[in-house]
Amino acid sequence: MSCQPVRGTRDLLEKELAQHHHLVEQAYRIMPLYGYQEIETPIFEYTSVFQRSLGEASDIVGKEMYTFLDRSGESITLRPEGTAAVTRAILSAGLTQTLPQKRFYKGPMFRHERPQKGRYRQFYQLGVECFGIAQSFVDVECIALANQLLQQWKIQDYTLTINTLGDQESRQAYRQALINYFRRYVQDLSHDSQLRLERNPLRIFDSKDPKDQALFPEAPAFEDFLNASSRQFFDQVLKGLQDLHIPFTHNQRLVRGIDYYCHTAFEFTVKGLEAAQNTVLAGGRYDGLMEQLGGPSLPGIGWACGLDRLALLLPPCLTPPSSLRIAVIAMGEEFQSVALQWAQTLRQQFFSVEMPFHGNVSKRLKAADKAGCQIALLFGEDEYKTHQVKVRHLMNDQLEKEKLVALSDIVSYLSSFRKA
C-alpha cells in the first residue's frame, strides 16, 4: 500500500488553500456585479454528457477522460470541464424557460494529462456560463468580467488574445480549406496532427511540434472564410472592447478544439509561466451546445480559469494574513478548567485560540510562539485570586512584554489588536 497521493494529484495545505480561498473570495465579490449566481454540479456525469458536447474527435474525449462503469453498468465520467455539466444542469432544472441564465461555478476537474507544475490530473477551475443572449455585447461583458477579476487578483503582465471562429457556415468552409491545405503536407505533419487532420483540423494550430508550426504561415486564414454576418459580429465585439479600453491582440491562429465553440474565442496569457501552459483563463461562444445535449437552440458564452496556475502568480503579500491568534495557558492543572472556559468564550467572540498542553509553562509558551500566536493569556493562582489574567505579548517588542488585565476587560483589550 502506497502512502503517496495518486500521480497528478496532491494535498492542499495551508499556503495553497489560502491562495485558492483568496481567489474564490474575490470572485464572490465580483460575480454578482455582473448578475452571475453560483451553481454547483456533481463531480461525475453520464459519459454521454461529455461525448455529445465535447465531440468524439476532441483530445479530452479521446485521451483524457476518467471513465468507468458503475455497479449498474452505467458509463460514468469524472467531469473534465465545467461548461457541459452546467449546461446539463440548466436543462435538467427546466431553467431554459427563464432567460438569461448567468451562472458561475468552482471545483475540481479531472483529466489524464502529463502532470507538471501548475497542471494536475485533479485540478481546480472557476468559470462562468451565460445562456440566452445572442447579442455581441454579452461577449464584451463576459471578457470585461474576466479582466476585472484578473485586476482584482493583482495578476501582472497579462495579455488578452481574441479571434473569431465564425458561424457554422464559415467554420465548415474554413475546415475544408484547412483539410485541402494540410493534405498536401501530410507526410510532414506530426503523428498527432495527422490524426487531427480529418477529425478536427483546427486543432493542428494547437501543436507545439516545430514540423507542424513550420506549415502555419502559409495556411489559409480564417478571416478569408468569414461570411458577412460573422464578420459584423466580430467587429462589434472588438469595438466594445475598445469602448471599455480593454487592450487586446487579434490572433487568427487562436482556435478551440471543442466542437461547441463558434464566433468569439479568447484567452488571457501571462508572462512568468512556460509557453506551453501560460494561458490562465480562456473561453468563447458556444451557441450550439444546448441543442447538442437535447435542449432548445440557445446562444451561450463563458470562460474558465485554472486556480492552480493563478495561485502561482499571486504576489506573496496577497496571501491572506493570519488573524489574531491567542494562546490560553493554564499554570497548573487546577486551572485547566478555567482556561478551557475562557478559550471557549474567546472563540465565541471569533478569536482564534490555541491551548498548548505539553510540558511546563516555558515549553507551552514556545509551542504558542511556534503556532504563530501573538498573545498568550496565562491563568494562575495569583491572577485567579484578583480576577485578573497575565497577558504576554509574544511578537510585538514595542509593547510591554507582560501585564495584568482584569478578566472583565480582557475581550475589549484583545479586540484592540484585531487586524482591520
N, C-alpha and C positions, 0 to 999 in steps of 0.2 A: 504493500500500500504506500503510495506517494503522499507526502505532506505538502507538496508544492501545488500551486494553482495550475489548472489546465493551461497549456500553451496558448498564448494570445489573450489570456485573462489576467487580472491582477486585483489585489485587495486595495480598496481606497481607505487610506488612513487620514490622520488629522489634516495635514497640509493640503492634499489633493481634494479631500472632502470640503475643506474651507473654500478652496478655489471654485469648485463646482457650485457650492451654495452661493458664493458671491455672484457668479454668472447668472444663475437662475433667479436670485432675488432681484437683480437689476432688471431682468426680463419681466418679472411680475409687475414691476413699476411701469414699464414702457408699454407692454402689450395692450392694456385696457385703453390707453390713449388713442389707439387705432381701432378700437372696437373689437378686439380679439378676446375670446373666452377660452378657458382651458378645457381640454378633453384628454382622457386617458384611456387607451385601448389595451387589450390583453397583449402579453409579450409573444403569444403564438396565435396563428390563424390557420384556417384550412389552406393547404398549399395552393389551391386554385386561385385564391385571392391575389397572390403574387405572380403566379404563372400568367393569369389573364391580363394583369395590369402592366407588369414589367416586360412581358414578352419572352417567349421561349428562347429567342436569339440573344438576349442580354447576358452579359457576364455574370450578373447577380444570380439569375435563374440557372444558368448553365454550369457555374463553377462554385458559387459562394454560399448558397443557402444551406442552412442546417435543417434538413427534412427527415422525418421519421414517421413510422406508423404507430399510432397509439393502440391501446388494448382492444379498441373496437374495430381496428383495421383501417381507420381514417388516416389519410396523409396529412400531417401537421408540420408547419414550418415556423421556426422562431423568426420573428419579424426582422427582415434585413433593412427595412427603411420604414418611415412613418406615413408617407403620403397614401399608399394603398390602404393601409389599416384605417386611417382616419376617414378616407372615402367610404370604405365599407361600413364604418360606424355611422356616418351621416345617413347612408342609405338604409341601414338596419333600423335606425331610430325614426325613420319617416321624416327626417328634417329637411328633405328636399322641397317640402311644401312651405317652408318658412325660410325665405331667402332675403338677403345673402346670409350664408353661414361663414363666420370668420372664427377659426379655432387655432389654438396653439397647443403644443404638446412637448413633453420632455420624457426621457427614459432611455433604457438600454436597447441597443440593436445588436444583431448578430450576423457576422459574415466570416466565412472561412477564407481569410486573406493571409498573406505573409506578414507576420507581426513585425513592427518596427516602432521606433519612438513616435508617439502620437497616433499610432494606428494599432488597434487591437481587434481581436475577434469578438469580444464583447466590448462595445464602445457606446458612448453616450451622446445623444443628439437632442437639440432643441429645434423646433420647427414650427412653421405657420402654414395654414391652408385656408384659402378663401374660395368659396363656391358661389356662383350665381351672378357674377358681374363680368360682362363681356367687354366693357369699355377699357380703353388703354390707360385711363387714369389710375385704375387699381394696380396695374403693373408698376407704375411710378410710385404709388403709395407703398406697395409691398417692398420695393427697393429702398425707399426712404426710411421705412421701419428698420430694416436691416442696418442701414447706415447710422441711424441714431443709436442703435444698440452697440455697434462697434465703437462709436464715440463714447457712449456711457461706460463701456468696459475699458476705456483708455487704451484700445489697441492701436499701435503705431504703424505707420508706413504701409497702409493697406491700399489696394487698387481695385476699383470696380471695372470689370470687363463685361461687355454685353454683345449679344448678337441676336439675330432673328432666325428661326427655323421655318418661318412662313406657315401658311395653312397646309392642309393635306395635299392639295393640288400642287403647290410649289415644292413641297417636300418630296413628293413622288417623282416630279420631273428632275429634281436635283439628285435624288438617289440613283436614278437610271444613268444620269450623266457621270456620276462617280463610278458606277459599275463599268461603264464603257471605257472610262479613262484608266482605271486601275487594272482592268483585264489585260491591257497592253503591256503591263509590267508585272504580271502575276508572279513570274519567277523571281523577281527582285523583292517581293514582299516577304515580311517575316511570316512564320507559321501562323501566329495568331491573326494577323491581318488577312492572310489567305482565307482563313475560316470566316472572318467577318465580311469578306467581300460580297458574298451572295446574301448573307443573312442580315447584316446591318453595316453597310459600307461607311456610314458617317462615323462609326466608332474607330475607323482606321486613323482618324485625326487625333485620337487619344494616345496613339502609340508613341512610346519613347525610344523605339528602335531607330538607330541612325539610318538604316536602309530605307525604312518607311518615310522618315522625315525628309530624306533627300528628294522624294517624289512630290512633296506637298506644294512647293512653289508653283508648279505648272498645273496643279489640279484645278478643275473648274471651281469658280467662286459661287457661293450660294446666291449672292446678290444678283447674278445674271439670270437666275431662275425664279425670282420673286414675281408673283403677279401684282397687279396694281393695288389691290386691297391689302395684301400683306405688306407691301412697301409703305403704304399710307399709315398702317397701324404702327409699324416700327418707327416711322418718322415722328408720330405723335408721342411715343414713349421717350424718344431722345429729346424732344422739345420739352417734355415735362421735367426730365432730369435737369436740363439746362435752366428751366424756370426756378427749380429748387436749389440751384447752384451745387449740384452733386456731380463732381467730375467723373468721367468715365472714359474708357478706351473701347473702340469698336474693333472686335476681332472676328473676322469672318470664318476662322477655323474653330471657333468655340462651338462645340456640339454637345449633344446629350445622347447617351447610349440607351436610354429607356424609351420605349415606343410611345408613351403617352405625351411626350413633350411636343409643343408647337409654338409658333411665334416667339415670344421673348424668352431668351436664355441668358443667365448672368451668373457671375461668380465674383467673390471677393478673395483676393490673394494677398499675402503679406510677405514682407522680407523677413529673413531670420529662420525660415524653415527650408528644408530641402525642396528643390523644384518639383519633385515627384509628389509632394504632399503639402504644398504651400497654399492650397485652397482651404479656407476655413469656413466659408459659407457659400452655398450655391443653390440655385433654383430656377424657376421658369414657369411658363404657362402650359397647362395640360387640359385643353378643352374637351378631349375625347375620353378621359379616364373614367368618369362616372358611367358612361354608356358601356364601356368595356366590362364593367362589373355588373351589368344588367339593370342599371338605373336609367333615368332620363338623360338626355343630352344637355349637360350643364357646363358652362365655362368654369375654369378653375386656375388658380395660380398659387404658388407657395415657394418656400425655401426651407432648407435645413442647415444647421451648423453643428460642427463637432466640438463638444465641450472639452474633450481630451486635448485637442490641438490648441484651442483657445486658452486653456489653462497654462500651456507652455509659454504663452505670450503675455500673461498678466505681470505687470510690474510688482515687485515684492511688496511695495507699500500698499497694494490693493488687496493683499491677503487680510481678511477681517481681523482686527486686533482682538486679543483676548479681553474679555470683560474683567471687572474687578473680581479677584479670587481671594477668598478668605480661608484661613486655616483656623479651625477651632480645636484647641488642645486642652485636655484635662490634665492638671498637675496632681495626679493621684487618682487611684481607682475610684475613690468615693465621689469624685466629681465628674465621672464619666456620664452619669445620667443628666446632670446639669448641662454639660457640654452638648450632649445629643439634643436636648430640648432647644438650646439656643441655635444649634445648627439648623434644626427644622424651622425655627422662627425666621431665620435669615433667608432660608431657601424660599419660604412663602413670600418674602419680600423681593424675590428674584435676584438674590445674591448667589454666586457660585461658591460652594463651600466644600473644602476638603477636611477630613478628620484623620490625620496621621495617628496611628495607634501603636506602632512598633518602637520599642526602646524607651530610653529616658527622654526628658523634655528636650535636651540638646539634639538628640537624634530625630525627634519629631519635627523640630524647627528646620533641620537640614532637609528633611523629607518635604516639608512645606515649601521651602525655597526651590527645591528641585521640581516641584509640581507647578511652579510659576505663581505661587501665592504672593501677593503684595503686602498683605496684612495678616498677622496672627493674633488671635484672641486666646489668652491663657487664663483658665479658670482654676484658682487655687484657694486654699483655706483663708488667707488674709483678705483676699478680694471678696470672697463669699460673705464674710462677716460684715463687710462695709457696703455690700450691694454694689460692688464695682467689678470691672474686668480689666486685666492688664492687656494693653494694646501694644504690639510691637510691629514697627514698620520694617519690612524686610528688604525693600528695594529702593526706597527714597531716602537718600542721605541728607536731603535738605530739611527733613522733618525731624522732630525729636524722636529718637530711636524707640523709646518706651515711655508710656504714660498710662495713668489710670483714668478710666472713663466710667461714669455711672451707668449701670445697666439700663436705666430708663432713657438714657441718651444715646445708646450705642447704635441704634438703627439710623438716626439722623446723622451721627458722626460718620458712619461708614458711607452713607449716601452722598456726603460731600466729596467723596473720592471717586464716585462713578464717572466713567468717561461720558462726555457729552454725546 
